Amino acid sequence: MATEHASDRDDHGPGASGKSAEKGAGPISVERVTHQEVPAICALYKKVVDTQPGGLPVELLKGWQPTPLEFTSWMEGVTYFVARRDSKLIGSVGCEIRHGACHLVHLVVDPEFRRQGVATALLSTALDWARKSNAAVVWVDPLAKLTPAVALLKHLGFSEAGVLHKHMWAEDVRVFERTV
Ligand SMILES: CC(C)(COP(=O)(O)OP(=O)(O)OC[C@H]1O[C@@H](n2cnc3c(N)ncnc32)[C@H](O)[C@@H]1OP(=O)(O)O)[C@@H](O)C(=O)NCCC(=O)NCCS
């Protein structure tokens, strides 16, 4: 892992993401995940899967539910950031460098904290990390069916590089990229 390039903590106050925090809620902070947080992050992924609307491939949903051991092994090759509000872990994204580009994986936000700028804060930190890691571009490849993710990426200025038809589990995948 390119730990030496990483920013370890970013604070994203309400102004940083352009969103208003809920009354009484603290700012969103984004930090590198620690080994102590592995159970909490696995619980977050499980919550996201349990509340996800139907119609997604079972293989995808299975892949989003790592055991603590599996997540620990993911951390070997991928740099994960987690978002917190009032010390509750509410979102996560993984960043990996492949062939000079930064690929984002496993982006999730707690369903109770959506549309509050959490993913925006996570992606802002991921873009900073990519820049510091000398990546020329950041790319993300959501299933076409994940329409909130597609809307988020467009909102954040990613451009659509193409569609891979029936690429994963016979589902279309949309490829988005943003230069850093
Ligand atoms: C996609 C996801 C990460 C978005 O997280 P979020 O914290 O709610 O996103 P943000 O609050 O930062 O959204 C920023 C902007 O993106 C767009 N957006 C995000 N979710 C949207 C939705 N459900 N519908 C339409 N636009 C949406 C909006 O423009 C939004 O700004 P607005 O709220 O002012 O309208 C979240 O819905 C999620 O975890 N989904 C399930 C897992 C998933 O699909 N992961 C992506 C894999 S690539």
The ligand as a Gaussian input file, in Angstrom:
#p B3LYP/6-31G(d) Opt

LIG

0 1
 C      -24.191000       5.912000      -4.312000
 C      -24.016000       6.310000      -2.842000
 C      -22.588000       5.928000      -2.416000
 C      -24.225000       7.841000      -2.712000
 O      -23.885000       8.258000      -1.384000
 P      -24.429000       9.652000      -0.743000
 O      -23.608000       9.916000       0.475000
 O      -25.887000       9.568000      -0.577000
 O      -24.079000      10.720000      -1.881000
 P      -23.962000      12.320000      -1.703000
 O      -24.855000      12.758000      -0.595000
 O      -22.529000      12.688000      -1.603000
 O      -24.590000      12.799000      -3.093000
 C      -24.074000      13.892000      -3.832000
 C      -24.909000      14.100000      -5.073000
 O      -24.933000      12.904000      -5.897000
 C      -26.233000      12.748000      -6.497000
 N      -26.956000      11.617000      -5.907000
 C      -26.534000      10.824000      -4.882000
 N      -27.471000       9.873000      -4.617000
 C      -28.488000      10.080000      -5.478000
 C      -29.728000       9.431000      -5.689000
 N      -30.131000       8.386000      -4.929000
 N      -30.544000       9.893000      -6.672000
 C      -30.183000      10.944000      -7.435000
 N      -29.004000      11.618000      -7.280000
 C      -28.172000      11.182000      -6.312000
 C      -26.988000      14.039000      -6.166000
 O      -26.660000      14.993000      -7.167000
 C      -26.366000      14.412000      -4.818000
 O      -26.515000      15.789000      -4.511000
 P      -27.912000      16.295000      -3.839000
 O      -28.182000      15.366000      -2.674000
 O      -27.590000      17.700000      -3.435000
 O      -28.967000      16.203000      -4.894000
 C      -25.057000       5.597000      -1.917000
 O      -26.356000       5.791000      -2.445000
 C      -24.815000       4.105000      -1.737000
 O      -24.100000       3.678000      -0.819000
 N      -25.454000       3.283000      -2.611000
 C      -25.324000       1.803000      -2.504000
 C      -23.958000       1.304000      -2.867000
 C      -23.499000       1.756000      -4.243000
 O      -24.249000       1.874000      -5.191000
 N      -22.166000       2.005000      -4.334000
 C      -21.541000       2.489000      -5.546000
 C      -20.670000       1.451000      -6.153000
 S      -19.703000       2.197000      -7.442000

